[in-house]
Amino acid sequence: MATTALHPDGASGRVTDRSGPPPGAVVEIDKYKYKYLVAIAVSLAAMLELIDTSIVNVAIPHMMGNLGATLDEISWVSTGYIIANVIVIPLSSWLSGYFGRKRYLTGSIMVFVAASFFCGAASTLGGMIFWRVVQGLGGGALLSTAQSTLFEAFPPKEVGVGQAVFGVSVMVGPTIGPTLGGYIVDNLSWPWIFYINVPLGIVAAFMVWTYVHDSEHQERAGSIDGTGILLLATCVGSLQWMLERGERFDWFESRFVTILAVTSLVSFVLLLWRELTIDEPVINFRVLRNRQLAGGVMIASFLGLALYGSVFVLPVFLQQLHGFTANQTGMVILPGAIASAVTMAVVGRNAQRLDARVTVPIGAALFFLSMWKLSLLTYDAGAHDLFWPLISRGVGLGLIFVPLTGATMAELKPAELAQGTGMFNLTRQLGGSLGIAISATLLGRFTAQSRALLSEHIVTGEPAAMARLEMITRGLVSRGVNAVIAKQQALAVLDRQMQGQASVLAFSKLYLFSGIALVISLPLLLLFRSGKSRGLGAGAGH
């Protein structure tokens, strides 16, 4: 009886039959054959999920009218989605192991697609909020599961390419969301911001079901940690709710916000104790004993804070002060997004040769340079003044994301990748929520402070301010306006100009805040033993 020996052919993933009849017969199984189709499928799903975090914002006024909702009520369309999203992200590793990665990822996409359809068809506020929560639960899997899938879909030497494809969706998704939403609302109607997900989601689900396979290293839990899931939902849900509503309720001046903060803290302590004392935790905090993962996860939170903070500030600056439409804003931002995508492609191709401890500081320096340049913008700045600062920001982010992700996961065992990517994405998302919350709070406070300073020049009768007021008054009188009315209108004009200038000063401080937030995270790179990506992590080649 003939025996057959199968020999792995290096890191290519090919298995070759080198013995047995007929002589010379070769059987090849290339598990990386469809790597680019896998990358396209999971990255498309992740991009749809990220776009939906911001695409509804431009449609809020239209939805309020159609659904008969107040601004406070309609805000739950965004808040409900994000809370559901951040609850599922850390659970995705456990769920992927329990159901199998292929079924879980495909099922999550189909839940996202179905919920998108019902969101578009919703005729009541309650129905809309319900389906947005369901959509968020489906979408939460599409980030960390997609990223961990790509670590195994590419050969170790090419894993940076897969992370670059994923990185483009992570960076571009939040940027183009409002622009795409504005175009759809202007040219179609608001339900289409949800309906557009249906065909694209079905394509992604089909590709995932066809080309994605279950992880070779993931083990299914034998029990369900219901207590851990409940504590996680309470902790993350309360924290996200607090960040979403804190500014509106004046933060800790509100008893409600204080209760949310205490609830989140207490439930986190209980969750940590619970997950560290049971055999099959829903979140394996023990992987954070790896200092490289712990450092990378903390840097990810600062990256999210800086990225989402700047993404939040720039459209507000362009639309409020310069009267840009959502489409015009998108065209201003687009070159920077392209620069980020091109940089990630180049970095991904050379990931094995790059050291995150070098590329991340360079990227952070470029990001800070971009924010500093933006902080120098004046009230009269135009789109051309934003071009090079946004190119610099795009290149900087491209130099950070892929090397940081690869180095953060480099020392993890293959079975720990799903937990690692889940924590990486969760901290980035929560950092982003914190960045938006801080930016919204500081924008109002900085504007008020700057306005108060500028007002002093008029109250004290400063010659330059009085000369400006007199000039405006004379201009109005020359057009036939009564002298008394001209003086009142001149004061109103000066007040608008003062408000605009106060806003410019506030935005200037916020840009610097985003740049500094990323730079101060750089000492965490000292926790890294190596800045090189090693594919599937320690032991991947065994």
TAHU-V146486 format. One record per backbone hydrogen bond with DSSP energy under -0.5 kcal/mol. NH is the residue of the N-H (numbers start at 1). CO is the residue of the C=O. If there is no record, write none. Layout:
NH_CO / NH_CO
This chain:
6_4 / 7_16 / 9_14 / 10_8 / 12_9 / 13_10 / 14_9 / 16_7 / 16_14 / 18_5 / 18_16 / 25_22 / 28_26 / 30_28 / 31_13 / 31_29 / 33_30 / 35_32 / 38_34 / 39_35 / 40_36 / 41_37 / 42_38 / 43_39 / 44_40 / 45_41 / 46_42 / 47_43 / 48_44 / 49_45 / 50_46 / 51_47 / 52_48 / 53_50 / 54_51 / 55_51 / 57_54 / 58_55 / 59_56 / 60_56 / 60_57 / 63_59 / 64_60 / 65_61 / 66_62 / 67_63 / 68_64 / 69_64 / 74_70 / 75_71 / 76_73 / 77_74 / 78_75 / 79_75 / 80_76 / 81_77 / 82_78 / 83_79 / 84_80 / 85_81 / 86_82 / 87_83 / 88_84 / 89_85 / 90_86 / 91_88 / 92_88 / 92_89 / 95_91 / 96_92 / 97_93 / 98_94 / 99_95 / 100_96 / 104_100 / 105_101 / 106_102 / 107_103 / 108_104 / 109_105 / 110_106 / 111_107 / 112_108 / 113_109 / 114_110 / 115_111 / 116_112 / 117_113 / 118_114 / 119_115 / 120_116 / 121_117 / 122_118 / 122_119 / 128_124 / 129_125 / 130_126 / 131_127 / 132_128 / 133_129 / 134_130 / 135_131 / 136_132 / 137_133 / 138_134 / 139_135 / 140_136 / 141_138 / 142_139 / 143_140 / 144_140 / 145_141 / 146_141 / 147_143 / 148_144 / 149_145 / 150_146 / 151_147 / 152_148 / 152_149 / 153_149 / 154_150 / 158_155 / 159_155 / 159_156 / 161_158 / 162_158 / 163_159 / 164_160 / 165_161 / 166_162 / 167_163 / 168_164 / 169_165 / 170_166 / 171_167 / 172_168 / 173_169 / 174_170 / 175_171 / 176_172 / 177_173 / 178_174 / 180_176 / 181_177 / 182_178 / 183_179 / 184_180 / 185_181 / 186_182 / 187_183 / 188_184 / 192_189 / 193_190 / 194_191 / 195_191 / 196_192 / 197_194 / 198_195 / 199_195 / 200_196 / 201_197 / 202_198 / 203_199 / 204_200 / 205_201 / 206_202 / 207_203 / 208_204 / 209_205 / 210_206 / 211_207 / 212_208 / 225_223 / 226_224 / 229_225 / 230_226 / 231_227 / 232_228 / 233_229 / 234_230 / 235_231 / 236_232 / 237_232 / 237_233 / 238_234 / 239_235 / 240_236 / 241_237 / 242_238 / 243_239 / 244_240 / 245_241 / 246_242 / 249_245 / 250_247 / 251_246 / 253_250 / 254_251 / 258_254 / 259_255 / 260_256 / 261_257 / 262_258 / 263_259 / 264_260 / 265_261 / 266_262 / 267_263 / 268_264 / 269_265 / 270_266 / 271_267 / 272_268 / 273_269 / 274_270 / 275_271 / 276_272 / 277_273 / 277_274 / 285_283 / 287_284 / 288_285 / 289_286 / 290_287 / 291_289 / 294_290 / 295_291 / 296_292 / 297_293 / 298_294 / 299_295 / 300_296 / 301_297 / 302_298 / 303_299 / 304_300 / 305_301 / 306_302 / 307_303 / 308_304 / 309_305 / 310_306 / 311_307 / 312_308 / 313_309 / 314_310 / 315_311 / 316_312 / 317_313 / 318_314 / 319_315 / 320_316 / 321_316 / 321_317 / 322_317 / 322_318 / 323_319 / 324_318 / 329_325 / 330_326 / 331_327 / 332_328 / 333_329 / 334_330 / 335_331 / 336_333 / 337_333 / 338_334 / 339_335 / 340_336 / 341_337 / 342_338 / 343_339 / 344_340 / 345_341 / 346_342 / 347_343 / 348_344 / 349_345 / 350_346 / 350_347 / 351_348 / 353_350 / 354_350 / 354_351 / 356_354 / 356_531 / 358_355 / 359_355 / 360_356 / 362_358 / 363_359 / 364_360 / 365_361 / 366_362 / 367_363 / 368_364 / 369_365 / 370_366 / 371_367 / 372_368 / 373_369 / 374_370 / 375_371 / 376_372 / 376_373 / 377_374 / 381_378 / 385_382 / 386_383 / 387_383 / 390_386 / 391_387 / 392_388 / 393_389 / 394_390 / 395_391 / 396_392 / 397_393 / 398_394 / 399_395 / 400_396 / 401_397 / 402_398 / 404_400 / 405_401 / 406_402 / 407_403 / 408_404 / 409_405 / 410_406 / 410_407 / 412_409 / 416_413 / 417_413 / 417_414 / 420_416 / 421_417 / 422_418 / 423_419 / 424_420 / 425_421 / 426_422 / 427_423 / 428_424 / 429_425 / 430_426 / 431_427 / 432_428 / 433_429 / 434_430 / 435_431 / 436_432 / 437_433 / 438_434 / 439_435 / 440_436 / 441_437 / 442_438 / 443_439 / 444_440 / 445_441 / 446_442 / 447_443 / 448_444 / 449_445 / 450_446 / 451_447 / 452_448 / 453_449 / 454_450 / 455_451 / 456_452 / 457_453 / 457_454 / 458_454 / 458_455 / 459_455 / 460_456 / 461_458 / 462_457 / 466_462 / 467_463 / 468_464 / 469_465 / 470_466 / 471_467 / 472_468 / 473_469 / 474_470 / 475_471 / 476_472 / 477_473 / 478_474 / 479_475 / 479_476 / 480_477 / 481_476 / 486_482 / 487_483 / 488_484 / 489_485 / 490_486 / 491_487 / 492_488 / 493_489 / 494_490 / 495_491 / 496_492 / 497_493 / 498_494 / 499_495 / 500_496 / 501_497 / 502_498 / 503_499 / 504_500 / 505_501 / 506_502 / 507_503 / 508_504 / 509_505 / 510_506 / 511_507 / 512_508 / 513_509 / 514_510 / 515_511 / 516_512 / 517_513 / 518_514 / 519_515 / 520_516 / 521_518 / 522_519 / 524_521 / 525_522 / 526_523 / 527_524 / 528_525 / 533_351 / 534_406 / 537_534 / 540_537 / 542_539
